[in-house]
Amino acid sequence: MTGSEESPSFRLAYVPGVTPSKWVRIWNERLPDVPLTLHAMSVGEAFDALRDGDADAGLVRLPVDGTDLSAIPLYVETSVVVVPKDHVVAAVDEVSAEDLADDIVLHPLDDTLDWERLPGRPAIERPATTADAVDLVAAGVGLLVVPQSIARLHHRKDLTYRPVTDAPESRVALSWPEDRTTDLVEDFIGIVRGRTVNSSRGRAQPPAEPKAARSDKAGRSDKAAPRRKPAAGRPKGAKSTKSVKRGKPRGR
């Protein structure tokens, strides 16, 4: 490699609530020579980074905006409603969207849930971010429906959350530019899909060294000379063929 060539690296964007640590650990085990850098971004920033070439792949929430990005769904998250701890919802195990009909339900601009019909009563203005909406819930302004990981991310002692049984689920996916499906992207796809290191689509491993070429600790080849076939056992009572030391003959 010449001095002008850059060392390979992999840049992974991820959106709030997504935890990439498991896949990063596997990457570091399999490709220790290729550093992986993480970039925490908002949903909109992640898609822009992929299109602008500032990230090689991203862990995002579906749907993907546009047809220039490929995506592989990874898992689905339950949606929950975030409420003050003294709210009536906190006294039950789960609710439906209809149960929230009399409450103001905030709908931040960065919401990723694909609602056909928003629950509850709309607020006068939409909060700019989910973090802003959480602050409004804590102030008693309204409620907020988000993926469960987002509720955990914005955990506060004065708030709690409960599952919403008929709310849209949030789908997390791996996304990358369709025209830049590089070998490293394929490596990461293999990791998130659970392929083994020896998978046919995984990174090729160097061939094993032939056994006959390896030497043991004493410096000898593992390929030992063929052993002699053990001699057949002697018949019972037969004399040994080895020479026997005889004493002096007795005098007559």
Secondary structure, 3 states (H helix, E strand, C coil): CCCCCCCCCEEEEECCCCCCHHHHHHHHHHCCCCCEEEEECCHHHHHHHHHHCCCCEEEEECCCCCCCEEEEEEEEECEEEEEECCCHHHHCCCECHHHHCCCEEECCCCCCCCCCCCCCECCCCCCCCHHHHHHHHHCCCCEEEEEHHHHHHCCCCCEEEEEECCCCCEEEEEEEECCCCCHHHHHHHHHHCCCCCCCCCCCCCCCCCCHHHCECCCCCECCCCCCCCCCCCCCCCCCCCCCCCCCCCCCC
